[in-house]
């Protein structure tokens, strides 16, 4: 039940700042656990939020490059150009 609730709730939260705390409270309440667990995570949630954002942006960029390459739209001269 925890896994299903977390997956369904996390679909749109990657773009919401502080969305992790909302998802955590939703998951905890759905399985009947006390919401005091949110207070334990609240202190470090900002750091975790920045890490989630970094992973999300990196994944989006990597998939964009892979799709462009598979469609023949990737300009390899620009992609491999060395920065000055």
Short mmCIF file of the C-alpha atoms (twelve columns), coordinates in Angstrom:
data_MODEL
# 
_entry.id   MODEL 
# 
loop_
_atom_site.group_PDB 
_atom_site.id 
_atom_site.type_symbol 
_atom_site.label_atom_id 
_atom_site.label_alt_id 
_atom_site.label_comp_id 
_atom_site.label_asym_id 
_atom_site.label_seq_id 
_atom_site.Cartn_x 
_atom_site.Cartn_y 
_atom_site.Cartn_z 
_atom_site.pdbx_PDB_model_num 
ATOM 1  C CA . UNK A 1  0.000  0.000  0.000   1 
ATOM 2  C CA . UNK A 2  2.882  2.382  0.801   1 
ATOM 3  C CA . UNK A 3  4.532  1.738  -2.558  1 
ATOM 4  C CA . UNK A 4  1.335  2.268  -4.540  1 
ATOM 5  C CA . UNK A 5  0.456  5.477  -2.701  1 
ATOM 6  C CA . UNK A 6  3.996  6.857  -3.058  1 
ATOM 7  C CA . UNK A 7  4.118  6.147  -6.793  1 
ATOM 8  C CA . UNK A 8  0.725  7.685  -7.475  1 
ATOM 9  C CA . UNK A 9  1.431  10.737 -5.322  1 
ATOM 10 C CA . UNK A 10 4.907  11.388 -6.695  1 
ATOM 11 C CA . UNK A 11 3.926  11.682 -10.358 1 
ATOM 12 C CA . UNK A 12 3.573  15.455 -10.285 1 
ATOM 13 C CA . UNK A 13 5.628  16.417 -7.256  1 
ATOM 14 C CA . UNK A 14 9.035  16.685 -8.938  1 
ATOM 15 C CA . UNK A 15 8.219  20.185 -10.118 1 
ATOM 16 C CA . UNK A 16 6.673  21.357 -6.834  1 
ATOM 17 C CA . UNK A 17 9.098  22.923 -4.332  1 
ATOM 18 C CA . UNK A 18 8.620  21.249 -0.959  1 
ATOM 19 C CA . UNK A 19 6.373  18.627 -2.502  1 
ATOM 20 C CA . UNK A 20 8.221  15.844 -0.726  1 
ATOM 21 C CA . UNK A 21 6.725  16.784 2.635   1 
ATOM 22 C CA . UNK A 22 3.229  16.752 1.182   1 
ATOM 23 C CA . UNK A 23 3.783  13.330 -0.373  1 
ATOM 24 C CA . UNK A 24 5.272  12.018 2.874   1 
ATOM 25 C CA . UNK A 25 2.268  13.183 4.877   1 
ATOM 26 C CA . UNK A 26 -0.068 11.632 2.294   1 
ATOM 27 C CA . UNK A 27 1.739  8.289  2.425   1 
ATOM 28 C CA . UNK A 28 1.897  8.239  6.223   1 
ATOM 29 C CA . UNK A 29 -1.781 9.056  6.598   1 
ATOM 30 C CA . UNK A 30 -2.831 6.494  3.985   1 
ATOM 31 C CA . UNK A 31 -1.317 3.626  5.959   1 
ATOM 32 C CA . UNK A 32 -2.373 4.914  9.366   1 
ATOM 33 C CA . UNK A 33 1.047  5.964  10.653  1 
ATOM 34 C CA . UNK A 34 1.404  9.080  12.822  1 
ATOM 35 C CA . UNK A 35 2.228  12.311 11.012  1 
ATOM 36 C CA . UNK A 36 5.045  13.064 13.483  1 
ATOM 37 C CA . UNK A 37 7.343  11.356 10.952  1 
ATOM 38 C CA . UNK A 38 7.077  14.471 8.814   1 
ATOM 39 C CA . UNK A 39 8.760  16.494 11.568  1 
ATOM 40 C CA . UNK A 40 11.769 14.166 11.441  1 
ATOM 41 C CA . UNK A 41 12.281 14.811 7.729   1 
ATOM 42 C CA . UNK A 42 11.383 18.523 7.696   1 
ATOM 43 C CA . UNK A 43 14.837 19.578 8.882   1 
ATOM 44 C CA . UNK A 44 16.665 18.041 5.939   1 
ATOM 45 C CA . UNK A 45 13.941 18.260 3.316   1 
ATOM 46 C CA . UNK A 46 15.439 21.340 1.630   1 
ATOM 47 C CA . UNK A 47 18.671 19.446 0.901   1 
ATOM 48 C CA . UNK A 48 16.729 16.401 -0.275  1 
ATOM 49 C CA . UNK A 49 14.548 18.652 -2.451  1 
ATOM 50 C CA . UNK A 50 17.619 20.102 -4.173  1 
ATOM 51 C CA . UNK A 51 18.949 16.590 -4.806  1 
ATOM 52 C CA . UNK A 52 15.621 15.468 -6.284  1 
ATOM 53 C CA . UNK A 53 15.555 18.531 -8.544  1 
ATOM 54 C CA . UNK A 54 19.107 17.854 -9.747  1 
ATOM 55 C CA . UNK A 55 18.272 14.239 -10.569 1 
ATOM 56 C CA . UNK A 56 15.053 15.275 -12.334 1 
ATOM 57 C CA . UNK A 57 16.761 17.895 -14.526 1 
ATOM 58 C CA . UNK A 58 19.678 15.577 -15.358 1 
ATOM 59 C CA . UNK A 59 17.312 12.778 -16.331 1 
ATOM 60 C CA . UNK A 60 15.197 15.077 -18.490 1 
ATOM 61 C CA . UNK A 61 18.299 16.374 -20.299 1 
ATOM 62 C CA . UNK A 62 19.705 12.875 -20.844 1 
ATOM 63 C CA . UNK A 63 16.435 11.558 -22.260 1 
ATOM 64 C CA . UNK A 64 16.152 14.595 -24.543 1 
ATOM 65 C CA . UNK A 65 19.603 13.878 -25.982 1 
ATOM 66 C CA . UNK A 66 18.798 10.177 -26.437 1 
ATOM 67 C CA . UNK A 67 15.528 10.907 -28.229 1 
ATOM 68 C CA . UNK A 68 17.172 13.540 -30.452 1 
ATOM 69 C CA . UNK A 69 19.921 11.043 -31.338 1 
ATOM 70 C CA . UNK A 70 17.461 8.248  -32.135 1 
ATOM 71 C CA . UNK A 71 15.404 10.595 -34.339 1 
ATOM 72 C CA . UNK A 72 18.488 11.864 -36.185 1 
ATOM 73 C CA . UNK A 73 17.929 15.402 -34.892 1 
ATOM 74 C CA . UNK A 74 21.097 15.642 -32.768 1 
ATOM 75 C CA . UNK A 75 23.654 18.014 -34.274 1 
ATOM 76 C CA . UNK A 76 26.824 16.179 -33.309 1 
ATOM 77 C CA . UNK A 77 29.096 19.045 -34.357 1 
ATOM 78 C CA . UNK A 78 27.427 21.296 -31.801 1 
ATOM 79 C CA . UNK A 79 27.136 18.516 -29.204 1 
ATOM 80 C CA . UNK A 80 30.825 17.622 -29.283 1 
ATOM 81 C CA . UNK A 81 32.119 21.187 -29.698 1 
ATOM 82 C CA . UNK A 82 34.660 22.090 -27.033 1 
ATOM 83 C CA . UNK A 83 33.923 25.092 -24.856 1 
ATOM 84 C CA . UNK A 84 36.301 28.000 -25.280 1 
# 
